[in-house]
Amino acid sequence: MRALVQRVSAASVTVAGERLGEIGPGMLVLVCAMQGDGEANADALAQRLSKLRIFKDEGGKMNLSLLDTGGAALVVSQFTLAADTARGNRPGFSAAADPSTGERLYERTAAGLRGLGIPVATGRFGADMQVALVNDGPVTIWLEA
């Protein structure tokens, strides 16, 4: 599983004019299941996300996690994180998991975060989504699990 994590002051996702989810302070998580990924990868990603210390403590250091701050997560499927740009100018996406596996693992990652007590909003798998965010910092982290 791949994830691109952004610390945000606020974020939202809209599909066809309908706002599906929005959060205040927390993290926007763009998620991609890769070929060969399974439930253990999704579970590990949820654990890593919940404990990722990217939020400021009272001294201004990035030392707190979502679990520590009570922040929320907006989890959005993003198969383009599997892009291979090694040849030519058109990215290839063959490293991404098939759509049914991708959806299952995306949903499992979101459910794993919810199971840890983190408020979670989501987009719609496979939809053309518009994501808005206020990047805090900016802080952007690449994760693999």
C-alpha atoms as an extended CHARMM CRD file, in Angstrom:
* protein
*
       145  EXT
         1         1  MET       CA              0.0000000000        0.0000000000        0.0000000000  PROA      1               0.0000000000
         2         2  ARG       CA              1.1730000000        3.4740000000       -0.8170000000  PROA      2               0.0000000000
         3         3  ALA       CA             -0.0370000000        6.6540000000        0.7970000000  PROA      3               0.0000000000
         4         4  LEU       CA              0.6820000000       10.3070000000        0.3620000000  PROA      4               0.0000000000
         5         5  VAL       CA             -0.1120000000       12.0590000000        3.6390000000  PROA      5               0.0000000000
         6         6  GLN       CA             -0.6600000000       15.7820000000        4.0030000000  PROA      6               0.0000000000
         7         7  ARG       CA             -1.0980000000       17.5270000000        7.3370000000  PROA      7               0.0000000000
         8         8  VAL       CA             -4.1030000000       19.7930000000        6.8790000000  PROA      8               0.0000000000
         9         9  SER       CA             -6.0290000000       22.4960000000        8.6740000000  PROA      9               0.0000000000
        10        10  ALA       CA             -9.0710000000       21.4080000000        6.6530000000  PROA      10              0.0000000000
        11        11  ALA       CA             -9.8620000000       19.1890000000        3.6700000000  PROA      11              0.0000000000
        12        12  SER       CA            -12.8940000000       18.0470000000        1.7120000000  PROA      12              0.0000000000
        13        13  VAL       CA            -13.8350000000       15.7950000000       -1.1820000000  PROA      13              0.0000000000
        14        14  THR       CA            -16.6520000000       16.4200000000       -3.6530000000  PROA      14              0.0000000000
        15        15  VAL       CA            -18.1430000000       14.2100000000       -6.3860000000  PROA      15              0.0000000000
        16        16  ALA       CA            -20.5340000000       15.6240000000       -9.0050000000  PROA      16              0.0000000000
        17        17  GLY       CA            -21.2320000000       18.6670000000       -6.8260000000  PROA      17              0.0000000000
        18        18  GLU       CA            -21.9530000000       16.5830000000       -3.7100000000  PROA      18              0.0000000000
        19        19  ARG       CA            -19.6090000000       17.0200000000       -0.7570000000  PROA      19              0.0000000000
        20        20  LEU       CA            -18.9670000000       13.4620000000        0.4370000000  PROA      20              0.0000000000
        21        21  GLY       CA            -16.6140000000       14.2010000000        3.2690000000  PROA      21              0.0000000000
        22        22  GLU       CA            -14.7640000000       16.9420000000        5.0410000000  PROA      22              0.0000000000
        23        23  ILE       CA            -12.5050000000       17.2790000000        8.0390000000  PROA      23              0.0000000000
        24        24  GLY       CA            -10.9590000000       19.9930000000       10.1310000000  PROA      24              0.0000000000
        25        25  PRO       CA             -7.4300000000       19.5990000000       11.4870000000  PROA      25              0.0000000000
        26        26  GLY       CA             -5.8620000000       16.2490000000       10.6820000000  PROA      26              0.0000000000
        27        27  MET       CA             -4.5220000000       14.5150000000        7.6230000000  PROA      27              0.0000000000
        28        28  LEU       CA             -5.5210000000       14.0070000000        4.0380000000  PROA      28              0.0000000000
        29        29  VAL       CA             -4.4620000000       10.4960000000        3.0230000000  PROA      29              0.0000000000
        30        30  LEU       CA             -4.2800000000        9.5880000000       -0.6510000000  PROA      30              0.0000000000
        31        31  VAL       CA             -4.2010000000        5.7690000000       -0.7930000000  PROA      31              0.0000000000
        32        32  CYS       CA             -3.1780000000        3.2980000000       -3.5070000000  PROA      32              0.0000000000
        33        33  ALA       CA             -3.2060000000       -0.4930000000       -3.2550000000  PROA      33              0.0000000000
        34        34  MET       CA             -0.3670000000       -2.0650000000       -5.2060000000  PROA      34              0.0000000000
        35        35  GLN       CA             -0.2180000000       -5.4850000000       -6.8720000000  PROA      35              0.0000000000
        36        36  GLY       CA              0.4850000000       -8.1020000000       -4.2390000000  PROA      36              0.0000000000
        37        37  ASP       CA             -0.9690000000       -6.0630000000       -1.3770000000  PROA      37              0.0000000000
        38        38  GLY       CA             -3.4050000000       -7.7140000000        0.9990000000  PROA      38              0.0000000000
        39        39  GLU       CA             -5.2970000000       -7.1230000000        4.1990000000  PROA      39              0.0000000000
        40        40  ALA       CA             -2.1060000000       -7.1460000000        6.2820000000  PROA      40              0.0000000000
        41        41  ASN       CA             -0.7810000000       -4.2010000000        4.2430000000  PROA      41              0.0000000000
        42        42  ALA       CA             -3.9850000000       -2.2060000000        4.7570000000  PROA      42              0.0000000000
        43        43  ASP       CA             -3.9430000000       -2.9480000000        8.4830000000  PROA      43              0.0000000000
        44        44  ALA       CA             -0.2860000000       -1.9440000000        8.7520000000  PROA      44              0.0000000000
        45        45  LEU       CA             -0.9730000000        1.2860000000        6.8590000000  PROA      45              0.0000000000
        46        46  ALA       CA             -3.8220000000        2.2030000000        9.2010000000  PROA      46              0.0000000000
        47        47  GLN       CA             -1.5590000000        1.5920000000       12.2000000000  PROA      47              0.0000000000
        48        48  ARG       CA              1.2700000000        3.6800000000       10.7250000000  PROA      48              0.0000000000
        49        49  LEU       CA             -1.0880000000        6.5270000000        9.8400000000  PROA      49              0.0000000000
        50        50  SER       CA             -2.5950000000        6.6130000000       13.3190000000  PROA      50              0.0000000000
        51        51  LYS       CA              0.8310000000        6.8460000000       14.9510000000  PROA      51              0.0000000000
        52        52  LEU       CA              2.6180000000        9.0920000000       12.4440000000  PROA      52              0.0000000000
        53        53  ARG       CA              4.0050000000       11.9720000000       14.5080000000  PROA      53              0.0000000000
        54        54  ILE       CA              3.5330000000       14.9570000000       12.2030000000  PROA      54              0.0000000000
        55        55  PHE       CA              1.5870000000       17.2930000000       14.4940000000  PROA      55              0.0000000000
        56        56  LYS       CA              3.2070000000       19.9430000000       16.6500000000  PROA      56              0.0000000000
        57        57  ASP       CA              3.5650000000       19.5220000000       20.3980000000  PROA      57              0.0000000000
        58        58  GLU       CA              3.5430000000       22.4180000000       22.8680000000  PROA      58              0.0000000000
        59        59  GLY       CA              7.1860000000       23.1150000000       21.9590000000  PROA      59              0.0000000000
        60        60  GLY       CA              6.4080000000       23.3680000000       18.2430000000  PROA      60              0.0000000000
        61        61  LYS       CA              8.0940000000       20.0580000000       17.3140000000  PROA      61              0.0000000000
        62        62  MET       CA              6.4240000000       17.4380000000       15.1520000000  PROA      62              0.0000000000
        63        63  ASN       CA              5.9290000000       14.9600000000       17.9660000000  PROA      63              0.0000000000
        64        64  LEU       CA              2.2030000000       14.1560000000       18.0730000000  PROA      64              0.0000000000
        65        65  SER       CA              0.0190000000       11.7170000000       16.1160000000  PROA      65              0.0000000000
        66        66  LEU       CA             -3.6610000000       11.6640000000       15.1720000000  PROA      66              0.0000000000
        67        67  LEU       CA             -4.2050000000        9.4950000000       18.2320000000  PROA      67              0.0000000000
        68        68  ASP       CA             -2.5730000000       12.1690000000       20.4020000000  PROA      68              0.0000000000
        69        69  THR       CA             -4.3440000000       15.1740000000       18.8790000000  PROA      69              0.0000000000
        70        70  GLY       CA             -7.8100000000       13.7600000000       18.2430000000  PROA      70              0.0000000000
        71        71  GLY       CA             -7.5060000000       14.8900000000       14.6150000000  PROA      71              0.0000000000
        72        72  ALA       CA             -9.4220000000       13.3770000000       11.7210000000  PROA      72              0.0000000000
        73        73  ALA       CA             -8.4370000000       11.6770000000        8.4670000000  PROA      73              0.0000000000
        74        74  LEU       CA             -9.8600000000       12.2330000000        5.0030000000  PROA      74              0.0000000000
        75        75  VAL       CA             -9.0170000000        9.0390000000        3.0890000000  PROA      75              0.0000000000
        76        76  VAL       CA             -9.1880000000        9.2530000000       -0.7100000000  PROA      76              0.0000000000
        77        77  SER       CA             -8.3850000000        6.4980000000       -3.2190000000  PROA      77              0.0000000000
        78        78  GLN       CA             -5.6220000000        7.5190000000       -5.6310000000  PROA      78              0.0000000000
        79        79  PHE       CA             -4.4800000000        4.7830000000       -8.0410000000  PROA      79              0.0000000000
        80        80  THR       CA             -2.1410000000        7.2520000000       -9.7610000000  PROA      80              0.0000000000
        81        81  LEU       CA              0.2970000000        6.8430000000       -6.8450000000  PROA      81              0.0000000000
        82        82  ALA       CA              1.2870000000        3.6530000000       -8.6910000000  PROA      82              0.0000000000
        83        83  ALA       CA              2.5120000000        5.6820000000      -11.6790000000  PROA      83              0.0000000000
        84        84  ASP       CA              5.6010000000        4.4060000000      -13.4600000000  PROA      84              0.0000000000
        85        85  THR       CA              7.2800000000        7.2380000000      -15.3280000000  PROA      85              0.0000000000
        86        86  ALA       CA             10.5260000000        5.4400000000      -16.1730000000  PROA      86              0.0000000000
        87        87  ARG       CA              9.7960000000        5.2770000000      -19.9070000000  PROA      87              0.0000000000
        88        88  GLY       CA              8.4300000000        8.0620000000      -22.0250000000  PROA      88              0.0000000000
        89        89  ASN       CA              6.0950000000       10.8220000000      -21.0040000000  PROA      89              0.0000000000
        90        90  ARG       CA              2.9200000000        8.8560000000      -20.3630000000  PROA      90              0.0000000000
        91        91  PRO       CA              2.7330000000        7.2110000000      -16.9240000000  PROA      91              0.0000000000
        92        92  GLY       CA              1.8720000000        3.5250000000      -16.6680000000  PROA      92              0.0000000000
        93        93  PHE       CA             -0.2740000000        2.2040000000      -13.8410000000  PROA      93              0.0000000000
        94        94  SER       CA              0.1990000000       -1.5640000000      -14.1480000000  PROA      94              0.0000000000
        95        95  ALA       CA              1.7230000000       -1.7330000000      -10.6410000000  PROA      95              0.0000000000
        96        96  ALA       CA             -1.6280000000       -0.7690000000       -9.0920000000  PROA      96              0.0000000000
        97        97  ALA       CA             -3.8500000000       -3.5020000000       -7.7150000000  PROA      97              0.0000000000
        98        98  ASP       CA             -6.8980000000       -4.4670000000       -9.7620000000  PROA      98              0.0000000000
        99        99  PRO       CA             -9.9530000000       -2.3160000000       -9.0020000000  PROA      99              0.0000000000
       100       100  SER       CA            -11.8020000000       -4.8250000000       -6.8060000000  PROA      100             0.0000000000
       101       101  THR       CA             -8.6990000000       -5.4290000000       -4.6660000000  PROA      101             0.0000000000
       102       102  GLY       CA             -7.9330000000       -1.7280000000       -4.5960000000  PROA      102             0.0000000000
       103       103  GLU       CA            -11.4070000000       -0.8570000000       -3.3690000000  PROA      103             0.0000000000
       104       104  ARG       CA            -11.3970000000       -3.6000000000       -0.7330000000  PROA      104             0.0000000000
       105       105  LEU       CA             -8.0160000000       -2.4930000000        0.6690000000  PROA      105             0.0000000000
       106       106  TYR       CA             -8.9030000000        1.2060000000        0.5050000000  PROA      106             0.0000000000
       107       107  GLU       CA            -12.0660000000        0.5150000000        2.5180000000  PROA      107             0.0000000000
       108       108  ARG       CA            -10.1180000000       -1.6510000000        4.9650000000  PROA      108             0.0000000000
       109       109  THR       CA             -7.5810000000        1.1270000000        5.5610000000  PROA      109             0.0000000000
       110       110  ALA       CA            -10.3750000000        3.6070000000        6.3520000000  PROA      110             0.0000000000
       111       111  ALA       CA            -12.1130000000        1.0520000000        8.5880000000  PROA      111             0.0000000000
       112       112  GLY       CA             -8.8290000000        0.3440000000       10.3770000000  PROA      112             0.0000000000
       113       113  LEU       CA             -8.4580000000        4.0190000000       11.2370000000  PROA      113             0.0000000000
       114       114  ARG       CA            -12.0640000000        4.1800000000       12.4400000000  PROA      114             0.0000000000
       115       115  GLY       CA            -11.4350000000        1.0990000000       14.5850000000  PROA      115             0.0000000000
       116       116  LEU       CA             -8.6160000000        2.9880000000       16.2950000000  PROA      116             0.0000000000
       117       117  GLY       CA            -11.0310000000        5.7700000000       17.2300000000  PROA      117             0.0000000000
       118       118  ILE       CA             -9.9950000000        8.2370000000       14.5370000000  PROA      118             0.0000000000
       119       119  PRO       CA            -12.8110000000       10.1850000000       12.8500000000  PROA      119             0.0000000000
       120       120  VAL       CA            -12.6570000000        9.3020000000        9.1360000000  PROA      120             0.0000000000
       121       121  ALA       CA            -14.2730000000       10.8280000000        6.0740000000  PROA      121             0.0000000000
       122       122  THR       CA            -13.8350000000        9.2520000000        2.6400000000  PROA      122             0.0000000000
       123       123  GLY       CA            -14.2580000000        9.8820000000       -1.0280000000  PROA      123             0.0000000000
       124       124  ARG       CA            -15.8620000000        7.4320000000       -3.4740000000  PROA      124             0.0000000000
       125       125  PHE       CA            -13.6320000000        4.7490000000       -4.9580000000  PROA      125             0.0000000000
       126       126  GLY       CA            -13.1780000000        5.1210000000       -8.7030000000  PROA      126             0.0000000000
       127       127  ALA       CA            -15.0580000000        8.4130000000       -8.9080000000  PROA      127             0.0000000000
       128       128  ASP       CA            -13.8530000000       11.6280000000      -10.4740000000  PROA      128             0.0000000000
       129       129  MET       CA            -13.2730000000       13.5510000000       -7.2480000000  PROA      129             0.0000000000
       130       130  GLN       CA            -12.3840000000       17.1170000000       -6.4410000000  PROA      130             0.0000000000
       131       131  VAL       CA            -10.2310000000       17.3570000000       -3.3400000000  PROA      131             0.0000000000
       132       132  ALA       CA             -9.7060000000       20.6630000000       -1.5660000000  PROA      132             0.0000000000
       133       133  LEU       CA             -7.2270000000       21.1570000000        1.2350000000  PROA      133             0.0000000000
       134       134  VAL       CA             -5.4250000000       23.6940000000        3.3170000000  PROA      134             0.0000000000
       135       135  ASN       CA             -1.9800000000       22.1320000000        3.7020000000  PROA      135             0.0000000000
       136       136  ASP       CA             -0.6150000000       22.9250000000        7.1640000000  PROA      136             0.0000000000
       137       137  GLY       CA              3.1150000000       23.5700000000        7.1350000000  PROA      137             0.0000000000
       138       138  PRO       CA              3.2230000000       22.3500000000        4.4270000000  PROA      138             0.0000000000
       139       139  VAL       CA              3.8600000000       18.8220000000        5.6210000000  PROA      139             0.0000000000
       140       140  THR       CA              3.6860000000       16.0590000000        3.0100000000  PROA      140             0.0000000000
       141       141  ILE       CA              4.9150000000       12.5080000000        3.7370000000  PROA      141             0.0000000000
       142       142  TRP       CA              5.1790000000        9.4100000000        1.4960000000  PROA      142             0.0000000000
       143       143  LEU       CA              4.4060000000        6.0860000000        3.2260000000  PROA      143             0.0000000000
       144       144  GLU       CA              4.5250000000        2.4720000000        2.1290000000  PROA      144             0.0000000000
       145       145  ALA       CA              3.1960000000       -0.4510000000        4.1260000000  PROA      145             0.0000000000
